[in-house]
Amino acid sequence: MVATLTVPASIEKVILDFDGRVEPFDKYSVGRELNAARDALVDPTDSENCGAWAEVLAFALETGPHNQNSWNS
């Protein structure tokens, strides 16, 4: 089984907005806005759901302080 990823337009809008900013921002701000856009999706297709989660997880999975892995994964 191969999953298809389609990034929903609302998620892409968040990414493009941050890409165009000249003022500093942190990964937490990006993650918050991506997660809010994912939460706002109404009846996404399986492909859109996978694409949205892929973008959100890119900013959610990280190591802890001093590169400690909080999930032991």
mmCIF file as Biopython writes it, N, C-alpha, C and O atoms, coordinates in Angstrom:
data_model
#
loop_
_atom_site.group_PDB
_atom_site.id
_atom_site.type_symbol
_atom_site.label_atom_id
_atom_site.label_alt_id
_atom_site.label_comp_id
_atom_site.label_asym_id
_atom_site.label_entity_id
_atom_site.label_seq_id
_atom_site.pdbx_PDB_ins_code
_atom_site.Cartn_x
_atom_site.Cartn_y
_atom_site.Cartn_z
_atom_site.occupancy
_atom_site.B_iso_or_equiv
_atom_site.auth_seq_id
_atom_site.auth_asym_id
_atom_site.pdbx_PDB_model_num
ATOM 1   N N  . MET A ? 1  ? 0.840   -1.187 0.000  1.0 0.0 1  A 1 
ATOM 2   C CA . MET A ? 1  ? 0.000   0.000  0.000  1.0 0.0 1  A 1 
ATOM 3   C C  . MET A ? 1  ? 0.880   1.243  0.000  1.0 0.0 1  A 1 
ATOM 4   O O  . MET A ? 1  ? 1.792   1.361  0.819  1.0 0.0 1  A 1 
ATOM 5   N N  . VAL A ? 2  ? 0.616   2.154  -0.898 1.0 0.0 2  A 1 
ATOM 6   C CA . VAL A ? 2  ? 1.366   3.394  -1.012 1.0 0.0 2  A 1 
ATOM 7   C C  . VAL A ? 2  ? 0.425   4.540  -0.666 1.0 0.0 2  A 1 
ATOM 8   O O  . VAL A ? 2  ? -0.639  4.691  -1.267 1.0 0.0 2  A 1 
ATOM 9   N N  . ALA A ? 3  ? 0.829   5.338  0.305  1.0 0.0 3  A 1 
ATOM 10  C CA . ALA A ? 3  ? 0.022   6.489  0.689  1.0 0.0 3  A 1 
ATOM 11  C C  . ALA A ? 3  ? 0.380   7.676  -0.202 1.0 0.0 3  A 1 
ATOM 12  O O  . ALA A ? 3  ? 1.553   7.933  -0.474 1.0 0.0 3  A 1 
ATOM 13  N N  . THR A ? 4  ? -0.624  8.378  -0.642 1.0 0.0 4  A 1 
ATOM 14  C CA . THR A ? 4  ? -0.423  9.579  -1.445 1.0 0.0 4  A 1 
ATOM 15  C C  . THR A ? 4  ? -0.545  10.791 -0.528 1.0 0.0 4  A 1 
ATOM 16  O O  . THR A ? 4  ? -1.436  10.852 0.319  1.0 0.0 4  A 1 
ATOM 17  N N  . LEU A ? 5  ? 0.349   11.744 -0.701 1.0 0.0 5  A 1 
ATOM 18  C CA . LEU A ? 5  ? 0.306   12.958 0.104  1.0 0.0 5  A 1 
ATOM 19  C C  . LEU A ? 5  ? -0.099  14.131 -0.773 1.0 0.0 5  A 1 
ATOM 20  O O  . LEU A ? 5  ? 0.484   14.368 -1.831 1.0 0.0 5  A 1 
ATOM 21  N N  . THR A ? 6  ? -1.091  14.849 -0.322 1.0 0.0 6  A 1 
ATOM 22  C CA . THR A ? 6  ? -1.503  16.087 -0.965 1.0 0.0 6  A 1 
ATOM 23  C C  . THR A ? 6  ? -1.569  17.143 0.124  1.0 0.0 6  A 1 
ATOM 24  O O  . THR A ? 6  ? -2.350  17.021 1.068  1.0 0.0 6  A 1 
ATOM 25  N N  . VAL A ? 7  ? -0.760  18.167 -0.005 1.0 0.0 7  A 1 
ATOM 26  C CA . VAL A ? 7  ? -0.777  19.226 1.001  1.0 0.0 7  A 1 
ATOM 27  C C  . VAL A ? 7  ? -1.990  20.116 0.715  1.0 0.0 7  A 1 
ATOM 28  O O  . VAL A ? 7  ? -2.089  20.702 -0.362 1.0 0.0 7  A 1 
ATOM 29  N N  . PRO A ? 8  ? -2.915  20.218 1.683  1.0 0.0 8  A 1 
ATOM 30  C CA . PRO A ? 8  ? -4.096  21.063 1.482  1.0 0.0 8  A 1 
ATOM 31  C C  . PRO A ? 8  ? -3.700  22.529 1.276  1.0 0.0 8  A 1 
ATOM 32  O O  . PRO A ? 8  ? -2.682  22.987 1.795  1.0 0.0 8  A 1 
ATOM 33  N N  . ALA A ? 9  ? -4.513  23.248 0.519  1.0 0.0 9  A 1 
ATOM 34  C CA . ALA A ? 9  ? -4.231  24.659 0.211  1.0 0.0 9  A 1 
ATOM 35  C C  . ALA A ? 9  ? -4.053  25.497 1.469  1.0 0.0 9  A 1 
ATOM 36  O O  . ALA A ? 9  ? -3.202  26.386 1.493  1.0 0.0 9  A 1 
ATOM 37  N N  . SER A ? 10 ? -4.832  25.240 2.511  1.0 0.0 10 A 1 
ATOM 38  C CA . SER A ? 10 ? -4.722  26.037 3.735  1.0 0.0 10 A 1 
ATOM 39  C C  . SER A ? 10 ? -3.383  25.810 4.440  1.0 0.0 10 A 1 
ATOM 40  O O  . SER A ? 10 ? -2.838  26.729 5.052  1.0 0.0 10 A 1 
ATOM 41  N N  . ILE A ? 11 ? -2.862  24.599 4.355  1.0 0.0 11 A 1 
ATOM 42  C CA . ILE A ? 11 ? -1.550  24.290 4.940  1.0 0.0 11 A 1 
ATOM 43  C C  . ILE A ? 11 ? -0.464  24.954 4.098  1.0 0.0 11 A 1 
ATOM 44  O O  . ILE A ? 11 ? 0.472   25.544 4.638  1.0 0.0 11 A 1 
ATOM 45  N N  . GLU A ? 12 ? -0.590  24.857 2.783  1.0 0.0 12 A 1 
ATOM 46  C CA . GLU A ? 12 ? 0.384   25.490 1.880  1.0 0.0 12 A 1 
ATOM 47  C C  . GLU A ? 12 ? 0.404   26.995 2.080  1.0 0.0 12 A 1 
ATOM 48  O O  . GLU A ? 12 ? 1.465   27.614 1.995  1.0 0.0 12 A 1 
ATOM 49  N N  . LYS A ? 13 ? -0.756  27.597 2.345  1.0 0.0 13 A 1 
ATOM 50  C CA . LYS A ? 13 ? -0.831  29.042 2.593  1.0 0.0 13 A 1 
ATOM 51  C C  . LYS A ? 13 ? 0.000   29.422 3.814  1.0 0.0 13 A 1 
ATOM 52  O O  . LYS A ? 13 ? 0.719   30.421 3.783  1.0 0.0 13 A 1 
ATOM 53  N N  . VAL A ? 14 ? -0.087  28.641 4.884  1.0 0.0 14 A 1 
ATOM 54  C CA . VAL A ? 14 ? 0.708   28.908 6.084  1.0 0.0 14 A 1 
ATOM 55  C C  . VAL A ? 14 ? 2.201   28.840 5.755  1.0 0.0 14 A 1 
ATOM 56  O O  . VAL A ? 14 ? 2.977   29.701 6.169  1.0 0.0 14 A 1 
ATOM 57  N N  . ILE A ? 15 ? 2.586   27.820 5.016  1.0 0.0 15 A 1 
ATOM 58  C CA . ILE A ? 15 ? 3.994   27.645 4.656  1.0 0.0 15 A 1 
ATOM 59  C C  . ILE A ? 15 ? 4.482   28.823 3.817  1.0 0.0 15 A 1 
ATOM 60  O O  . ILE A ? 15 ? 5.556   29.367 4.074  1.0 0.0 15 A 1 
ATOM 61  N N  . LEU A ? 16 ? 3.699   29.215 2.821  1.0 0.0 16 A 1 
ATOM 62  C CA . LEU A ? 16 ? 4.089   30.334 1.964  1.0 0.0 16 A 1 
ATOM 63  C C  . LEU A ? 16 ? 4.145   31.642 2.740  1.0 0.0 16 A 1 
ATOM 64  O O  . LEU A ? 16 ? 5.004   32.484 2.479  1.0 0.0 16 A 1 
ATOM 65  N N  . ASP A ? 17 ? 3.230   31.817 3.696  1.0 0.0 17 A 1 
ATOM 66  C CA . ASP A ? 17 ? 3.246   33.020 4.529  1.0 0.0 17 A 1 
ATOM 67  C C  . ASP A ? 17 ? 4.558   33.113 5.307  1.0 0.0 17 A 1 
ATOM 68  O O  . ASP A ? 17 ? 5.202   34.163 5.312  1.0 0.0 17 A 1 
ATOM 69  N N  . PHE A ? 18 ? 4.954   32.036 5.957  1.0 0.0 18 A 1 
ATOM 70  C CA . PHE A ? 18 ? 6.206   32.063 6.703  1.0 0.0 18 A 1 
ATOM 71  C C  . PHE A ? 18 ? 7.402   32.208 5.769  1.0 0.0 18 A 1 
ATOM 72  O O  . PHE A ? 18 ? 8.376   32.880 6.110  1.0 0.0 18 A 1 
ATOM 73  N N  . ASP A ? 19 ? 7.340   31.592 4.608  1.0 0.0 19 A 1 
ATOM 74  C CA . ASP A ? 19 ? 8.432   31.671 3.645  1.0 0.0 19 A 1 
ATOM 75  C C  . ASP A ? 19 ? 8.662   33.108 3.180  1.0 0.0 19 A 1 
ATOM 76  O O  . ASP A ? 19 ? 9.790   33.488 2.867  1.0 0.0 19 A 1 
ATOM 77  N N  . GLY A ? 20 ? 7.603   33.898 3.136  1.0 0.0 20 A 1 
ATOM 78  C CA . GLY A ? 20 ? 7.710   35.280 2.672  1.0 0.0 20 A 1 
ATOM 79  C C  . GLY A ? 20 ? 8.013   36.298 3.757  1.0 0.0 20 A 1 
ATOM 80  O O  . GLY A ? 20 ? 8.212   37.474 3.451  1.0 0.0 20 A 1 
ATOM 81  N N  . ARG A ? 21 ? 8.051   35.886 4.993  1.0 0.0 21 A 1 
ATOM 82  C CA . ARG A ? 21 ? 8.305   36.837 6.088  1.0 0.0 21 A 1 
ATOM 83  C C  . ARG A ? 21 ? 9.759   37.271 6.125  1.0 0.0 21 A 1 
ATOM 84  O O  . ARG A ? 21 ? 10.671  36.494 5.843  1.0 0.0 21 A 1 
ATOM 85  N N  . VAL A ? 22 ? 9.952   38.537 6.482  1.0 0.0 22 A 1 
ATOM 86  C CA . VAL A ? 22 ? 11.315  39.040 6.658  1.0 0.0 22 A 1 
ATOM 87  C C  . VAL A ? 22 ? 11.667  39.152 8.136  1.0 0.0 22 A 1 
ATOM 88  O O  . VAL A ? 22 ? 12.844  39.152 8.497  1.0 0.0 22 A 1 
ATOM 89  N N  . GLU A ? 23 ? 10.657  39.247 8.985  1.0 0.0 23 A 1 
ATOM 90  C CA . GLU A ? 23 ? 10.911  39.322 10.431 1.0 0.0 23 A 1 
ATOM 91  C C  . GLU A ? 23 ? 11.194  37.917 10.969 1.0 0.0 23 A 1 
ATOM 92  O O  . GLU A ? 23 ? 10.714  36.924 10.421 1.0 0.0 23 A 1 
ATOM 93  N N  . PRO A ? 24 ? 11.971  37.846 12.040 1.0 0.0 24 A 1 
ATOM 94  C CA . PRO A ? 24 ? 12.309  36.534 12.617 1.0 0.0 24 A 1 
ATOM 95  C C  . PRO A ? 24 ? 11.066  35.828 13.185 1.0 0.0 24 A 1 
ATOM 96  O O  . PRO A ? 24 ? 10.124  36.468 13.652 1.0 0.0 24 A 1 
ATOM 97  N N  . PHE A ? 25 ? 11.100  34.515 13.130 1.0 0.0 25 A 1 
ATOM 98  C CA . PHE A ? 25 ? 10.065  33.681 13.745 1.0 0.0 25 A 1 
ATOM 99  C C  . PHE A ? 25 ? 10.728  32.381 14.161 1.0 0.0 25 A 1 
ATOM 100 O O  . PHE A ? 25 ? 11.816  32.047 13.691 1.0 0.0 25 A 1 
ATOM 101 N N  . ASP A ? 26 ? 10.063  31.651 15.047 1.0 0.0 26 A 1 
ATOM 102 C CA . ASP A ? 26 ? 10.645  30.386 15.498 1.0 0.0 26 A 1 
ATOM 103 C C  . ASP A ? 26 ? 9.797   29.204 15.026 1.0 0.0 26 A 1 
ATOM 104 O O  . ASP A ? 26 ? 8.673   29.369 14.552 1.0 0.0 26 A 1 
ATOM 105 N N  . LYS A ? 27 ? 10.366  28.018 15.169 1.0 0.0 27 A 1 
ATOM 106 C CA . LYS A ? 27 ? 9.689   26.810 14.695 1.0 0.0 27 A 1 
ATOM 107 C C  . LYS A ? 27 ? 8.387   26.553 15.448 1.0 0.0 27 A 1 
ATOM 108 O O  . LYS A ? 27 ? 7.487   25.893 14.928 1.0 0.0 27 A 1 
ATOM 109 N N  . TYR A ? 28 ? 8.284   27.072 16.668 1.0 0.0 28 A 1 
ATOM 110 C CA . TYR A ? 28 ? 7.063   26.876 17.442 1.0 0.0 28 A 1 
ATOM 111 C C  . TYR A ? 28 ? 5.895   27.652 16.837 1.0 0.0 28 A 1 
ATOM 112 O O  . TYR A ? 28 ? 4.759   27.179 16.835 1.0 0.0 28 A 1 
ATOM 113 N N  . SER A ? 29 ? 6.185   28.845 16.325 1.0 0.0 29 A 1 
ATOM 114 C CA . SER A ? 29 ? 5.148   29.637 15.664 1.0 0.0 29 A 1 
ATOM 115 C C  . SER A ? 29 ? 4.653   28.937 14.410 1.0 0.0 29 A 1 
ATOM 116 O O  . SER A ? 29 ? 3.451   28.886 14.151 1.0 0.0 29 A 1 
ATOM 117 N N  . VAL A ? 30 ? 5.582   28.399 13.634 1.0 0.0 30 A 1 
ATOM 118 C CA . VAL A ? 30 ? 5.210   27.667 12.420 1.0 0.0 30 A 1 
ATOM 119 C C  . VAL A ? 30 ? 4.352   26.456 12.803 1.0 0.0 30 A 1 
ATOM 120 O O  . VAL A ? 30 ? 3.298   26.222 12.213 1.0 0.0 30 A 1 
ATOM 121 N N  . GLY A ? 31 ? 4.808   25.703 13.782 1.0 0.0 31 A 1 
ATOM 122 C CA . GLY A ? 31 ? 4.086   24.515 14.221 1.0 0.0 31 A 1 
ATOM 123 C C  . GLY A ? 31 ? 2.686   24.827 14.702 1.0 0.0 31 A 1 
ATOM 124 O O  . GLY A ? 31 ? 1.741   24.109 14.376 1.0 0.0 31 A 1 
ATOM 125 N N  . ARG A ? 32 ? 2.542   25.901 15.482 1.0 0.0 32 A 1 
ATOM 126 C CA . ARG A ? 32 ? 1.219   26.290 15.990 1.0 0.0 32 A 1 
ATOM 127 C C  . ARG A ? 32 ? 0.264   26.614 14.844 1.0 0.0 32 A 1 
ATOM 128 O O  . ARG A ? 32 ? -0.877  26.152 14.831 1.0 0.0 32 A 1 
ATOM 129 N N  . GLU A ? 33 ? 0.734   27.409 13.882 1.0 0.0 33 A 1 
ATOM 130 C CA . GLU A ? 33 ? -0.146  27.807 12.782 1.0 0.0 33 A 1 
ATOM 131 C C  . GLU A ? 33 ? -0.479  26.632 11.864 1.0 0.0 33 A 1 
ATOM 132 O O  . GLU A ? 33 ? -1.601  26.524 11.369 1.0 0.0 33 A 1 
ATOM 133 N N  . LEU A ? 34 ? 0.498   25.752 11.637 1.0 0.0 34 A 1 
ATOM 134 C CA . LEU A ? 34 ? 0.223   24.564 10.825 1.0 0.0 34 A 1 
ATOM 135 C C  . LEU A ? 34 ? -0.789  23.661 11.520 1.0 0.0 34 A 1 
ATOM 136 O O  . LEU A ? 34 ? -1.704  23.136 10.885 1.0 0.0 34 A 1 
ATOM 137 N N  . ASN A ? 35 ? -0.620  23.484 12.822 1.0 0.0 35 A 1 
ATOM 138 C CA . ASN A ? 35 ? -1.557  22.640 13.567 1.0 0.0 35 A 1 
ATOM 139 C C  . ASN A ? 35 ? -2.959  23.236 13.567 1.0 0.0 35 A 1 
ATOM 140 O O  . ASN A ? 35 ? -3.943  22.508 13.441 1.0 0.0 35 A 1 
ATOM 141 N N  . ALA A ? 36 ? -3.055  24.557 13.708 1.0 0.0 36 A 1 
ATOM 142 C CA . ALA A ? 36 ? -4.374  25.207 13.671 1.0 0.0 36 A 1 
ATOM 143 C C  . ALA A ? 36 ? -5.024  25.025 12.304 1.0 0.0 36 A 1 
ATOM 144 O O  . ALA A ? 36 ? -6.227  24.779 12.214 1.0 0.0 36 A 1 
ATOM 145 N N  . ALA A ? 37 ? -4.233  25.143 11.239 1.0 0.0 37 A 1 
ATOM 146 C CA . ALA A ? 37 ? -4.776  24.944 9.888  1.0 0.0 37 A 1 
ATOM 147 C C  . ALA A ? 37 ? -5.206  23.498 9.687  1.0 0.0 37 A 1 
ATOM 148 O O  . ALA A ? 37 ? -6.218  23.240 9.036  1.0 0.0 37 A 1 
ATOM 149 N N  . ARG A ? 38 ? -4.449  22.553 10.237 1.0 0.0 38 A 1 
ATOM 150 C CA . ARG A ? 38 ? -4.827  21.143 10.130 1.0 0.0 38 A 1 
ATOM 151 C C  . ARG A ? 38 ? -6.113  20.891 10.900 1.0 0.0 38 A 1 
ATOM 152 O O  . ARG A ? 38 ? -7.002  20.193 10.411 1.0 0.0 38 A 1 
ATOM 153 N N  . ASP A ? 39 ? -6.221  21.451 12.102 1.0 0.0 39 A 1 
ATOM 154 C CA . ASP A ? 39 ? -7.438  21.283 12.908 1.0 0.0 39 A 1 
ATOM 155 C C  . ASP A ? 39 ? -8.670  21.862 12.213 1.0 0.0 39 A 1 
ATOM 156 O O  . ASP A ? 39 ? -9.784  21.381 12.424 1.0 0.0 39 A 1 
ATOM 157 N N  . ALA A ? 40 ? -8.475  22.892 11.386 1.0 0.0 40 A 1 
ATOM 158 C CA . ALA A ? 40 ? -9.599  23.560 10.727 1.0 0.0 40 A 1 
ATOM 159 C C  . ALA A ? 40 ? -10.056 22.844 9.457  1.0 0.0 40 A 1 
ATOM 160 O O  . ALA A ? 40 ? -11.076 23.220 8.879  1.0 0.0 40 A 1 
ATOM 161 N N  . LEU A ? 41 ? -9.331  21.833 9.014  1.0 0.0 41 A 1 
ATOM 162 C CA . LEU A ? 41 ? -9.740  21.109 7.802  1.0 0.0 41 A 1 
ATOM 163 C C  . LEU A ? 41 ? -11.098 20.445 8.021  1.0 0.0 41 A 1 
ATOM 164 O O  . LEU A ? 41 ? -11.350 19.848 9.067  1.0 0.0 41 A 1 
ATOM 165 N N  . VAL A ? 42 ? -11.951 20.556 7.035  1.0 0.0 42 A 1 
ATOM 166 C CA . VAL A ? 42 ? -13.281 19.947 7.086  1.0 0.0 42 A 1 
ATOM 167 C C  . VAL A ? 42 ? -13.330 18.818 6.054  1.0 0.0 42 A 1 
ATOM 168 O O  . VAL A ? 42 ? -13.181 19.050 4.854  1.0 0.0 42 A 1 
ATOM 169 N N  . ASP A ? 43 ? -13.537 17.616 6.535  1.0 0.0 43 A 1 
ATOM 170 C CA . ASP A ? 43 ? -13.631 16.431 5.682  1.0 0.0 43 A 1 
ATOM 171 C C  . ASP A ? 43 ? -12.495 16.301 4.669  1.0 0.0 43 A 1 
ATOM 172 O O  . ASP A ? 43 ? -12.743 16.175 3.470  1.0 0.0 43 A 1 
ATOM 173 N N  . PRO A ? 44 ? -11.233 16.333 5.153  1.0 0.0 44 A 1 
ATOM 174 C CA . PRO A ? 44 ? -10.128 16.160 4.197  1.0 0.0 44 A 1 
ATOM 175 C C  . PRO A ? 44 ? -10.124 14.743 3.638  1.0 0.0 44 A 1 
ATOM 176 O O  . PRO A ? 44 ? -10.563 13.800 4.297  1.0 0.0 44 A 1 
ATOM 177 N N  . THR A ? 45 ? -9.625  14.607 2.419  1.0 0.0 45 A 1 
ATOM 178 C CA . THR A ? 45 ? -9.453  13.275 1.846  1.0 0.0 45 A 1 
ATOM 179 C C  . THR A ? 45 ? -8.318  12.585 2.601  1.0 0.0 45 A 1 
ATOM 180 O O  . THR A ? 45 ? -7.582  13.235 3.343  1.0 0.0 45 A 1 
ATOM 181 N N  . ASP A ? 46 ? -8.175  11.289 2.416  1.0 0.0 46 A 1 
ATOM 182 C CA . ASP A ? 46 ? -7.065  10.574 3.051  1.0 0.0 46 A 1 
ATOM 183 C C  . ASP A ? 46 ? -5.732  11.167 2.621  1.0 0.0 46 A 1 
ATOM 184 O O  . ASP A ? 46 ? -4.825  11.311 3.440  1.0 0.0 46 A 1 
ATOM 185 N N  . SER A ? 47 ? -5.607  11.508 1.366  1.0 0.0 47 A 1 
ATOM 186 C CA . SER A ? 47 ? -4.388  12.095 0.834  1.0 0.0 47 A 1 
ATOM 187 C C  . SER A ? 47 ? -4.093  13.452 1.471  1.0 0.0 47 A 1 
ATOM 188 O O  . SER A ? 47 ? -2.947  13.744 1.814  1.0 0.0 47 A 1 
ATOM 189 N N  . GLU A ? 48 ? -5.127  14.280 1.626  1.0 0.0 48 A 1 
ATOM 190 C CA . GLU A ? 48 ? -4.962  15.591 2.269  1.0 0.0 48 A 1 
ATOM 191 C C  . GLU A ? 48 ? -4.628  15.436 3.750  1.0 0.0 48 A 1 
ATOM 192 O O  . GLU A ? 48 ? -3.807  16.183 4.283  1.0 0.0 48 A 1 
ATOM 193 N N  . ASN A ? 49 ? -5.253  14.481 4.408  1.0 0.0 49 A 1 
ATOM 194 C CA . ASN A ? 49 ? -4.973  14.236 5.820  1.0 0.0 49 A 1 
ATOM 195 C C  . ASN A ? 49 ? -3.509  13.832 6.004  1.0 0.0 49 A 1 
ATOM 196 O O  . ASN A ? 49 ? -2.835  14.328 6.907  1.0 0.0 49 A 1 
ATOM 197 N N  . CYS A ? 50 ? -3.025  12.941 5.156  1.0 0.0 50 A 1 
ATOM 198 C CA . CYS A ? 50 ? -1.617  12.514 5.226  1.0 0.0 50 A 1 
ATOM 199 C C  . CYS A ? 50 ? -0.685  13.687 4.954  1.0 0.0 50 A 1 
ATOM 200 O O  . CYS A ? 50 ? 0.319   13.851 5.648  1.0 0.0 50 A 1 
ATOM 201 N N  . GLY A ? 51 ? -1.003  14.503 3.957  1.0 0.0 51 A 1 
ATOM 202 C CA . GLY A ? 51 ? -0.170  15.658 3.629  1.0 0.0 51 A 1 
ATOM 203 C C  . GLY A ? 51 ? -0.138  16.683 4.740  1.0 0.0 51 A 1 
ATOM 204 O O  . GLY A ? 51 ? 0.910   17.253 5.041  1.0 0.0 51 A 1 
ATOM 205 N N  . ALA A ? 52 ? -1.300  16.919 5.356  1.0 0.0 52 A 1 
ATOM 206 C CA . ALA A ? 52 ? -1.363  17.868 6.472  1.0 0.0 52 A 1 
ATOM 207 C C  . ALA A ? 52 ? -0.535  17.377 7.648  1.0 0.0 52 A 1 
ATOM 208 O O  . ALA A ? 52 ? 0.227   18.143 8.238  1.0 0.0 52 A 1 
ATOM 209 N N  . TRP A ? 53 ? -0.683  16.102 7.991  1.0 0.0 53 A 1 
ATOM 210 C CA . TRP A ? 53 ? 0.079   15.546 9.110  1.0 0.0 53 A 1 
ATOM 211 C C  . TRP A ? 53 ? 1.577   15.565 8.833  1.0 0.0 53 A 1 
ATOM 212 O O  . TRP A ? 53 ? 2.370   15.804 9.745  1.0 0.0 53 A 1 
ATOM 213 N N  . ALA A ? 54 ? 1.974   15.318 7.591  1.0 0.0 54 A 1 
ATOM 214 C CA . ALA A ? 54 ? 3.396   15.343 7.250  1.0 0.0 54 A 1 
ATOM 215 C C  . ALA A ? 54 ? 3.988   16.720 7.522  1.0 0.0 54 A 1 
ATOM 216 O O  . ALA A ? 54 ? 5.092   16.824 8.057  1.0 0.0 54 A 1 
ATOM 217 N N  . GLU A ? 55 ? 3.273   17.767 7.164  1.0 0.0 55 A 1 
ATOM 218 C CA . GLU A ? 55 ? 3.774   19.123 7.403  1.0 0.0 55 A 1 
ATOM 219 C C  . GLU A ? 55 ? 3.776   19.464 8.886  1.0 0.0 55 A 1 
ATOM 220 O O  . GLU A ? 55 ? 4.734   20.064 9.376  1.0 0.0 55 A 1 
ATOM 221 N N  . VAL A ? 56 ? 2.726   19.095 9.608  1.0 0.0 56 A 1 
ATOM 222 C CA . VAL A ? 56 ? 2.653   19.386 11.046 1.0 0.0 56 A 1 
ATOM 223 C C  . VAL A ? 56 ? 3.760   18.642 11.800 1.0 0.0 56 A 1 
ATOM 224 O O  . VAL A ? 56 ? 4.435   19.223 12.649 1.0 0.0 56 A 1 
ATOM 225 N N  . LEU A ? 57 ? 3.940   17.369 11.489 1.0 0.0 57 A 1 
ATOM 226 C CA . LEU A ? 57 ? 4.940   16.565 12.198 1.0 0.0 57 A 1 
ATOM 227 C C  . LEU A ? 57 ? 6.369   17.033 11.954 1.0 0.0 57 A 1 
ATOM 228 O O  . LEU A ? 57 ? 7.244   16.830 12.796 1.0 0.0 57 A 1 
ATOM 229 N N  . ALA A ? 58 ? 6.604   17.650 10.818 1.0 0.0 58 A 1 
ATOM 230 C CA . ALA A ? 58 ? 7.946   18.166 10.542 1.0 0.0 58 A 1 
ATOM 231 C C  . ALA A ? 58 ? 8.375   19.189 11.592 1.0 0.0 58 A 1 
ATOM 232 O O  . ALA A ? 58 ? 9.568   19.358 11.842 1.0 0.0 58 A 1 
ATOM 233 N N  . PHE A ? 59 ? 7.421   19.861 12.198 1.0 0.0 59 A 1 
ATOM 234 C CA . PHE A ? 59 ? 7.738   20.857 13.221 1.0 0.0 59 A 1 
ATOM 235 C C  . PHE A ? 59 ? 7.430   20.365 14.634 1.0 0.0 59 A 1 
ATOM 236 O O  . PHE A ? 59 ? 7.666   21.088 15.602 1.0 0.0 59 A 1 
ATOM 237 N N  . ALA A ? 60 ? 6.914   19.165 14.764 1.0 0.0 60 A 1 
ATOM 238 C CA . ALA A ? 60 ? 6.558   18.642 16.082 1.0 0.0 60 A 1 
ATOM 239 C C  . ALA A ? 60 ? 7.568   17.632 16.611 1.0 0.0 60 A 1 
ATOM 240 O O  . ALA A ? 60 ? 7.735   17.509 17.825 1.0 0.0 60 A 1 
ATOM 241 N N  . LEU A ? 61 ? 8.234   16.919 15.734 1.0 0.0 61 A 1 
ATOM 242 C CA . LEU A ? 61 ? 9.188   15.901 16.167 1.0 0.0 61 A 1 
ATOM 243 C C  . LEU A ? 61 ? 10.572  16.526 16.276 1.0 0.0 61 A 1 
ATOM 244 O O  . LEU A ? 61 ? 11.148  16.968 15.282 1.0 0.0 61 A 1 
ATOM 245 N N  . GLU A ? 62 ? 11.081  16.555 17.459 1.0 0.0 62 A 1 
ATOM 246 C CA . GLU A ? 62 ? 12.391  17.152 17.696 1.0 0.0 62 A 1 
ATOM 247 C C  . GLU A ? 62 ? 13.018  16.539 18.927 1.0 0.0 62 A 1 
ATOM 248 O O  . GLU A ? 62 ? 12.347  15.887 19.726 1.0 0.0 62 A 1 
ATOM 249 N N  . THR A ? 63 ? 14.285  16.752 19.066 1.0 0.0 63 A 1 
ATOM 250 C CA . THR A ? 63 ? 14.969  16.280 20.261 1.0 0.0 63 A 1 
ATOM 251 C C  . THR A ? 63 ? 14.770  17.295 21.382 1.0 0.0 63 A 1 
ATOM 252 O O  . THR A ? 63 ? 14.445  18.455 21.130 1.0 0.0 63 A 1 
ATOM 253 N N  . GLY A ? 64 ? 14.965  16.858 22.600 1.0 0.0 64 A 1 
ATOM 254 C CA . GLY A ? 64 ? 14.842  17.741 23.747 1.0 0.0 64 A 1 
ATOM 255 C C  . GLY A ? 64 ? 16.115  18.549 23.958 1.0 0.0 64 A 1 
ATOM 256 O O  . GLY A ? 64 ? 16.993  18.566 23.094 1.0 0.0 64 A 1 
ATOM 257 N N  . PRO A ? 65 ? 16.218  19.213 25.092 1.0 0.0 65 A 1 
ATOM 258 C CA . PRO A ? 65 ? 17.411  19.987 25.385 1.0 0.0 65 A 1 
ATOM 259 C C  . PRO A ? 65 ? 18.654  19.098 25.340 1.0 0.0 65 A 1 
ATOM 260 O O  . PRO A ? 65 ? 18.628  17.950 25.784 1.0 0.0 65 A 1 
ATOM 261 N N  . HIS A ? 66 ? 19.708  19.632 24.815 1.0 0.0 66 A 1 
ATOM 262 C CA . HIS A ? 66 ? 20.981  18.910 24.732 1.0 0.0 66 A 1 
ATOM 263 C C  . HIS A ? 66 ? 20.832  17.643 23.921 1.0 0.0 66 A 1 
ATOM 264 O O  . HIS A ? 66 ? 21.491  16.641 24.202 1.0 0.0 66 A 1 
ATOM 265 N N  . ASN A ? 67 ? 19.957  17.679 22.898 1.0 0.0 67 A 1 
ATOM 266 C CA . ASN A ? 67 ? 19.716  16.545 22.000 1.0 0.0 67 A 1 
ATOM 267 C C  . ASN A ? 67 ? 19.201  15.297 22.699 1.0 0.0 67 A 1 
ATOM 268 O O  . ASN A ? 67 ? 19.410  14.186 22.212 1.0 0.0 67 A 1 
ATOM 269 N N  . GLN A ? 68 ? 18.534  15.461 23.828 1.0 0.0 68 A 1 
ATOM 270 C CA . GLN A ? 68 ? 17.918  14.321 24.502 1.0 0.0 68 A 1 
ATOM 271 C C  . GLN A ? 68 ? 16.593  14.008 23.815 1.0 0.0 68 A 1 
ATOM 272 O O  . GLN A ? 68 ? 15.801  14.905 23.528 1.0 0.0 68 A 1 
ATOM 273 N N  . ASN A ? 69 ? 16.369  12.748 23.561 1.0 0.0 69 A 1 
ATOM 274 C CA . ASN A ? 69 ? 15.160  12.342 22.887 1.0 0.0 69 A 1 
ATOM 275 C C  . ASN A ? 69 ? 14.083  12.060 23.933 1.0 0.0 69 A 1 
ATOM 276 O O  . ASN A ? 69 ? 14.183  11.116 24.716 1.0 0.0 69 A 1 
ATOM 277 N N  . SER A ? 70 ? 13.056  12.901 23.924 1.0 0.0 70 A 1 
ATOM 278 C CA . SER A ? 70 ? 12.012  12.764 24.949 1.0 0.0 70 A 1 
ATOM 279 C C  . SER A ? 70 ? 11.114  11.552 24.723 1.0 0.0 70 A 1 
ATOM 280 O O  . SER A ? 70 ? 10.412  11.146 25.649 1.0 0.0 70 A 1 
ATOM 281 N N  . TRP A ? 71 ? 11.109  10.960 23.536 1.0 0.0 71 A 1 
ATOM 282 C CA . TRP A ? 71 ? 10.238  9.838  23.252 1.0 0.0 71 A 1 
ATOM 283 C C  . TRP A ? 71 ? 11.000  8.520  23.190 1.0 0.0 71 A 1 
ATOM 284 O O  . TRP A ? 71 ? 10.396  7.471  22.967 1.0 0.0 71 A 1 
ATOM 285 N N  . ASN A ? 72 ? 12.292  8.556  23.381 1.0 0.0 72 A 1 
ATOM 286 C CA . ASN A ? 72 ? 13.130  7.357  23.284 1.0 0.0 72 A 1 
ATOM 287 C C  . ASN A ? 72 ? 12.922  6.612  21.977 1.0 0.0 72 A 1 
ATOM 288 O O  . ASN A ? 72 ? 12.912  5.381  21.942 1.0 0.0 72 A 1 
ATOM 289 N N  . SER A ? 73 ? 12.757  7.373  20.907 1.0 0.0 73 A 1 
ATOM 290 C CA . SER A ? 73 ? 12.584  6.737  19.596 1.0 0.0 73 A 1 
ATOM 291 C C  . SER A ? 73 ? 13.754  7.047  18.702 1.0 0.0 73 A 1 
ATOM 292 O O  . SER A ? 73 ? 13.791  6.599  17.555 1.0 0.0 73 A 1 
#
